[in-house]
C-alpha cells in the first residue's frame, strides 16, 4: 500500500518497457468499501486499462465484484481474463487482451495488470514485453526490478512466455 492524497491505495510496480505508455503490475486491489479508492488511485496514476487475472471464485472471495463497474465509472477499460492459480493464460481471449494493452501502450496510455500475487501478472506482463521485442530473460529481469522481488512464475508459465516470444500476434 502507498499513500496518495492522504489515502492508502494499492501499489503500482512500473515496468521499464519499450513502448511510449506505462505498464504496471498492480497489487491486488482491496475489496469491499476500499475498492473504490484503489480504482481511483489507478485513474489518478494515469491508468487507462486494467487486466484482472482473477477467477470468478477469487473475485467473490476478495469482494471485488464491483471492480468492473468502478473502472467503467472512472473511464478505465477493464479486461477480465480469468487464469487459475499456477496455470497458463488461455488462448483467444488472452490474445485479444494483449493486443488491446499493447495498443494502449503504443498510444502513450497507462495499463495495469493484477492477480492475487502468485505469478499470473508477471506472466502476462512478460508476455507484453516479449511481444514488444524484449528477450524473455530480460522481460523477467525488468519485472523483478519493478517489483523489487523475485518473479513467482512456474515452469509452465515461463514456457508460455517463451512461446509468446515466437508467436506472431503483434498489433
C-alpha positions in Angstrom: 0.0 0.0 0.0 1.1 3.6 -0.7 -0.3 6.9 0.4 -1.9 9.0 -2.3 -3.7 12.2 -1.4 -3.8 11.1 2.2 -5.4 7.7 1.5 -3.8 4.3 1.2 -4.1 2.7 -2.2 -2.7 -0.5 -3.8 0.8 0.0 -5.1 1.7 0.1 -8.8 5.0 -1.5 -9.8 6.1 0.3 -13.0 7.8 -1.8 -15.6 10.5 -0.4 -17.9 9.2 -1.2 -21.4 9.9 -0.2 -25.0 6.6 1.4 -25.5 5.5 5.1 -25.2 3.0 4.4 -22.5 3.5 3.0 -19.0 2.7 -0.5 -17.8 2.5 -1.7 -14.2 1.8 -4.7 -12.1 -0.7 -3.6 -9.5 -1.0 -5.1 -6.1 -4.4 -6.8 -5.9 -6.9 -4.1 -5.0 -8.6 -4.2 -1.6 -12.1 -5.4 -1.7 -15.4 -4.1 -0.4 -15.5 -0.4 0.7 -11.8 0.1 -0.1 -12.0 -0.9 -3.7 -13.2 2.5 -4.9 -10.1 4.3 -3.5 -7.8 1.8 -5.2 -9.5 2.2 -8.6 -9.5 6.0 -8.1 -5.8 5.7 -7.4 -5.2 3.9 -10.7 -7.1 6.6 -12.5 -5.1 9.3 -10.9 -1.9 7.5 -11.8 -2.8 7.6 -15.5 -4.1 4.0 -15.9 -6.5 3.7 -18.9 -6.8 -0.1 -18.9 -6.8 -2.8 -16.3 -6.5 -6.6 -16.8 -7.6 -8.6 -13.9 -6.4 -12.2 -13.9 -8.6 -13.4 -11.1 -11.1 -16.3 -11.4 -14.8 -15.7 -10.5 -14.2 -17.5 -7.3 -11.3 -15.2 -6.3 -13.3 -12.1 -7.3 -16.1 -13.2 -4.9 -13.7 -14.3 -2.1 -11.8 -11.0 -2.3 -15.0 -8.9 -2.5 -14.1 -7.4 -5.9 -17.4 -7.8 -7.7 -17.7 -4.0 -8.2 -14.3 -3.7 -9.9 -15.7 -3.7 -13.5 -18.3 -1.0 -12.7 -15.9 1.1 -10.7 -13.3 1.0 -13.6 -16.0 1.9 -16.1 -17.1 4.9 -13.9 -13.6 6.2 -14.0 -13.2 5.6 -17.7 -10.8 2.8 -17.3 -11.2 -0.1 -19.7 -11.5 -3.4 -17.8 -10.4 -6.7 -19.1 -11.4 -9.8 -17.0 -9.0 -12.6 -18.0 -9.6 -15.5 -15.6 -6.5 -17.6 -15.2 -6.5 -20.2 -12.4 -3.6 -20.1 -10.0 -0.4 -21.7 -11.3 -2.0 -22.0 -14.8 -1.0 -20.5 -18.1 -3.1 -18.0 -20.0 -6.0 -19.3 -22.2 -5.7 -18.7 -25.9 -8.1 -16.5 -27.8 -9.1 -14.1 -25.0 -5.5 -13.6 -24.0 -4.5 -12.6 -27.5 -7.3 -10.0 -27.5 -6.3 -8.6 -24.1 -2.6 -8.5 -25.0 -3.3 -6.7 -28.3 -5.6 -4.2 -26.6 -3.0 -3.5 -23.9 -0.2 -3.1 -26.4 -2.3 -0.7 -28.5 -2.8 1.4 -25.3 0.9 1.3 -24.5 1.7 2.3 -28.1 -0.7 5.3 -27.7 1.1 6.5 -24.6 -1.5 5.3 -22.3 -1.1 3.6 -18.9 -2.1 -0.1 -18.3 -2.1 -2.2 -15.1 -2.3 -5.9 -14.6 -3.2 -7.6 -11.4 -3.8 -11.0 -9.8 -3.5 -12.2 -6.2 0.3 -12.1 -6.0 1.1 -15.5 -7.4 2.8 -15.1 -10.7 -0.1 -14.6 -13.2 0.5 -10.9 -13.5 4.2 -11.4 -14.1 3.4 -13.9 -16.8 1.1 -11.5 -18.7 3.5 -8.6 -18.2 6.3 -10.7 -19.6 4.1 -11.6 -22.5 3.6 -7.9 -23.2 7.3 -7.3 -23.1 8.3 -10.2 -25.4 5.6 -9.2 -27.9 7.2 -5.7 -27.9 10.6 -7.3 -28.8 12.2 -7.8 -25.4 14.0 -11.1 -24.8 12.3 -13.5 -22.3 15.1 -13.4 -19.7 15.3 -9.6 -19.9 11.5 -9.4 -19.6 11.6 -11.3 -16.3 14.6 -9.1 -15.1 12.6 -6.0 -15.8 9.6 -7.3 -13.9 11.8 -8.3 -11.0 13.4 -4.8 -11.0 10.0 -3.2 -11.0 8.6 -5.3 -8.1 11.8 -5.4 -6.1 11.2 -9.1 -5.5 11.7 -12.4 -7.3 9.3 -13.2 -10.1 7.0 -16.0 -9.0 6.2 -17.9 -12.1 6.3 -21.7 -12.5 8.0 -23.6 -15.4 4.7 -23.8 -17.4 4.2 -20.0 -17.1 7.8 -19.4 -18.1 7.4 -21.7 -21.1 4.2 -19.8 -22.1 6.1 -16.6 -22.2 8.8 -18.2 -24.3 6.1 -19.5 -26.6 4.6 -15.9 -26.8 8.0 -14.6 -27.8 7.7 -16.7 -31.0 4.0 -16.1 -31.7 3.1 -13.5 -34.3 0.2 -11.7 -32.7 1.5 -8.1 -32.8 -1.0 -5.4 -33.3 
